Structures are given as structure tokens and as C-alpha cells.
């Protein structure tokens, strides 16, 4: 499943598609507006992917100190303020889906 397909599913479907990895399911939940469920699930995703999703979620929440900690654990730099949350979500989804 591509990043675009994942986003489209999260915006239109009631549940994530069957067979998604934990990481993609966490991203799906996030895009679907289910932050708490995404946060809970990303804690089960192995690092560095789980840490990257965790970082994104805390950036989305506005907790930049916590986000910085998780970006560090993921081996990623925190995006600049010019990178929108939608752009970053797409980057993460593309990287983790291989699309």
C-alpha cells in the first residue's frame, strides 16, 4: 500500500485495511484522527520506526520537547517549522511503506 493509498483509506474507511504492519496501522490511526490509539500502538512498533512515529505524534500535539527526544531516538532531525504535519506524515508513510 502506498502512502497516498494509506492516507485515502484513513480519510474514508472506518477501520484500517487488513494486513498492515503495526507502523502503518499507527500512521493510519493518526491520519484518521485517532491520536490516542495511534500513540498507544506506536509504542509497540520497533525502533527506529516506532520512535519516528512517536516523535511525529508529539510534534502534532505541540509537545516539541518530547518530540525532540523521540526524533533523537529515531535518529532523525526534527523537521523545521516550514515542514507541515501533512508533509511529514507523507514522508514517514512513504519511507515505511516503501512507496
Secondary structure by P-SEA (a helix, b strand, c coil): ccaaaaaaaaaccccccccccaaaaaaaaaaacaaaaaaaaaaacccaaaaaaaaaaaaaacaaaaaaaaaaaaccccccccccaaaaaaaaaaaaacc
